[in-house]
Amino acid sequence: MAYSYILLARAQEEYESSVTWYAERNLSAAEGFVDAVDHALELICEHPHRWRNECRDYYELGLKKYPFSIVYKIDIGEELIEVSTVYHHSRNPGEKYSM
């Protein structure tokens, strides 16, 4: 059974900010970014343990065409994916797991 997901406040802000940034430059790039994030979240919900367990309880899946990773935790009991950050690769790596 597939898990459901929630974007925590930080992840929601980062996601919305990134969509806005792409939309101001190119609408098709913004649509592609939204599609890429949606697809990544679908994959994560179907197979949450499939991707890298980089630090403590955090997993991450990198987007293919965009310089971002979806960083998340798995709540097995609730069958819930908690997305902690939509992390841009140019940011300080020390911030990736500081939730």
Contact map, one row per residue, 1 for C-alpha under 8 A:
111000000000000000000000000000000000000000000100000000000000000000000000000000000000000000000000000
111100000000000000000000000000000000000000001110000000000000000000000000000000100000000000000000000
111110000000000000000000000000000000000000001101000000000000000000000000000000111000000000000000000
011111000000000000000000000000000000000000001000000000000000000000000000000000111000000000000000000
001111100000000000000000000000000000000010001000000000000000000000000000000000011110000000000000000
000111110000000000000000000000000000000000000000000000000000000000000000000000011110000000000000000
000011111111000000000000000000000000000000000000000000000000000000000000000000000111100000000000000
000001111111000000000000000000000000000000000000000000000000000000000000000000000111100000000000000
000000111111100000000000000000000000000000000000000000000000000000000000000000000001000000000000000
000000111111110000000000000000000000000000000000000000000000000000000000000000000001100000000000000
000000111111111000000000000000000000000000000000000000000000000000000000000000000011110000000000000
000000111111111100000000000000000000000000000000000000000000000000000000000000000000110000000000000
000000001111111110000000000000000000000000000000000000000000000000000000000000000000000000000000000
000000000111111111000000000000000000000000000000000000000000000000000000000000000000111000000000000
000000000011111111100000000000000000000000000000000000000000000000000000000000000000010000000000000
000000000001111111110000000000000000000000000000000000000000000000000000000000000000000000000000000
000000000000111111111000000000000000000000000000000000000000000000000000000000000000000000000000000
000000000000011111111100000000000000000000000000000000000000000000000000000000000000000000000000000
000000000000001111111110000001001100000000000000000000000000000000000000000000000000000000000000000
000000000000000111111111000001000000000000000000000000000000000000000000000000000000000000000000000
000000000000000011111111100001000000000000000000000000000000000000000000000000000000000000000000000
000000000000000001111111111011001000000000000000000000000000000000000000000000000000000000000000000
000000000000000000111111111111100000000000000000000000000000000000000000000000000000000000000000000
000000000000000000011111111000000000000000000000000000000000000000000000000000000000000000000000000
000000000000000000001111111000000000000000000000000000000000000000000000000000000000000000000000000
000000000000000000000111111111000000000000000000000000000000000000000000000000000000000000000000000
000000000000000000000111111111100000000000000000000000000000000000000000000000000000000000000000000
000000000000000000000010011111110000000000000000000000000000000000000000000000000000000000000000000
000000000000000000000110011111111000000000000000000000000000000000000000000000000000000000000000000
000000000000000000111110011111111100000000000000000000000000000000000000000000000000000000000000000
000000000000000000000010001111111110000000000000000000000000000000000000000000000000000000000000000
000000000000000000000000000111111111000000000000000000000000000000000000000000000000000000000000000
000000000000000000100100000011111111100000000000000000000000000001000000000000000000000000000000000
000000000000000000100000000001111111110000000000000000000000000000000000000000000000000000000000000
000000000000000000000000000000111111111000000000000000000000000000000000000000000000000000000000000
000000000000000000000000000000011111111100000000000000000000001110000000000000000000000000000000000
000000000000000000000000000000001111111110000000000000000000001000000100000000000000000000000000000
000000000000000000000000000000000111111111000000000000000000000000000000000000000000000000000000000
000000000000000000000000000000000011111111100000000000000000000000000000000000000000000000000000000
000000000000000000000000000000000001111111110000000000000000101000000100000000000000000000000000000
000010000000000000000000000000000000111111111000000000000000000000000000000000000000000000000000000
000000000000000000000000000000000000011111111100000000000000000000000000000000000000000000000000000
000000000000000000000000000000000000001111111111000000000000000000000000000000000000000000000000000
000000000000000000000000000000000000000111111111110000000000100000000000000000001000000000000000000
011110000000000000000000000000000000000011111111000000000000000000000000000000001000000000000000000
111000000000000000000000000000000000000001111111000000000000000000000000000000000000000000000000000
010000000000000000000000000000000000000000111111110000000000000000000000000000000000000000000000000
001000000000000000000000000000000000000000111111111000000000000000000000010000001000000000000000000
000000000000000000000000000000000000000000010011111110000010000000000000000000000000000000000000000
000000000000000000000000000000000000000000010011111100000000000000000000000000000000000000000000000
000000000000000000000000000000000000000000000001111110000011100000000000000000000000000000000000000
000000000000000000000000000000000000000000000000111111000011100000000000000000000000000000000000000
000000000000000000000000000000000000000000000000101111111111000000000000000000000000000000000000000
000000000000000000000000000000000000000000000000000111111111000000000000000000000000000000000000000
000000000000000000000000000000000000000000000000000011111110000000000000000000000000000000000000100
000000000000000000000000000000000000000000000000000011111100000000000000000000000000000000000000000
000000000000000000000000000000000000000000000000000011111110000000000000110000000000000000000000000
000000000000000000000000000000000000000000000000000011111111000000000011110000000000000000000000100
000000000000000000000000000000000000000000000000101111101111100000000011100000000000000000000000000
000000000000000000000000000000000000000000000000001111000111110000001111000000000000000000000000000
000000000000000000000000000000000000000100010000001100000011111000001110000000000000000000000000000
000000000000000000000000000000000000000000000000000000000001111100111100000000000000000000000000000
000000000000000000000000000000000001100100000000000000000000111111111100000000000000000000000000000
000000000000000000000000000000000001000000000000000000000000011111100000000000000000000000000000000
000000000000000000000000000000000001000000000000000000000000001111100000000000000000000000000000000
000000000000000000000000000000001000000000000000000000000000001111110000000000000000000000000000000
000000000000000000000000000000000000000000000000000000000000011111111000000000000000000111000000000
000000000000000000000000000000000000000000000000000000000000011001111100000000000000011110000000000
000000000000000000000000000000000000000000000000000000000001111000111110000000000000011110000000000
000000000000000000000000000000000000100100000000000000000001111000011111000000000011111000000000000
000000000000000000000000000000000000000000000000000000000111100000001111100000000011111000000001000
000000000000000000000000000000000000000000000000000000000111000000000111110000001111100000000000000
000000000000000000000000000000000000000000000000000000001110000000000011111000001111000000000000000
000000000000000000000000000000000000000000000001000000001100000000000001111100111100000000000000000
000000000000000000000000000000000000000000000000000000000000000000000000111111111100000000000000000
000000000000000000000000000000000000000000000000000000000000000000000000011111110000000000000000000
000000000000000000000000000000000000000000000000000000000000000000000000001111110000000000000000000
000000000000000000000000000000000000000000000000000000000000000000000000001111110000000000000000000
011100000000000000000000000000000000000000000000000000000000000000000000011111111000000000000000000
001111000000000000000000000000000000000000000000000000000000000000000000011111111100000000000000000
001111000000000000000000000000000000000000011001000000000000000000000001111000111110000000000000000
000011110000000000000000000000000000000000000000000000000000000000000001111000011111000000000000000
000011110010000000000000000000000000000000000000000000000000000000000111100000001111110000000000000
000000111110000000000000000000000000000000000000000000000000000000000111100000000111110000000000001
000000110111010000000000000000000000000000000000000000000000000000000111000000000011111000000001000
000000000011011000000000000000000000000000000000000000000000000000011110000000000011111100000000000
000000000000010000000000000000000000000000000000000000000000000000011110000000000000111110100001000
000000000000000000000000000000000000000000000000000000000000000000111000000000000000011111100000000
000000000000000000000000000000000000000000000000000000000000000000111000000000000000001111101000000
000000000000000000000000000000000000000000000000000000000000000000100000000000000000000111110000000
000000000000000000000000000000000000000000000000000000000000000000000000000000000000001111111010000
000000000000000000000000000000000000000000000000000000000000000000000000000000000000000001111111000
000000000000000000000000000000000000000000000000000000000000000000000000000000000000000010111111000
000000000000000000000000000000000000000000000000000000000000000000000000000000000000000000011111110
000000000000000000000000000000000000000000000000000000000000000000000000000000000000000000111111110
000000000000000000000000000000000000000000000000000000000000000000000010000000000000101000011111111
000000000000000000000000000000000000000000000000000000100100000000000000000000000000000000000111111
000000000000000000000000000000000000000000000000000000000000000000000000000000000000000000000111111
000000000000000000000000000000000000000000000000000000000000000000000000000000000001000000000001111
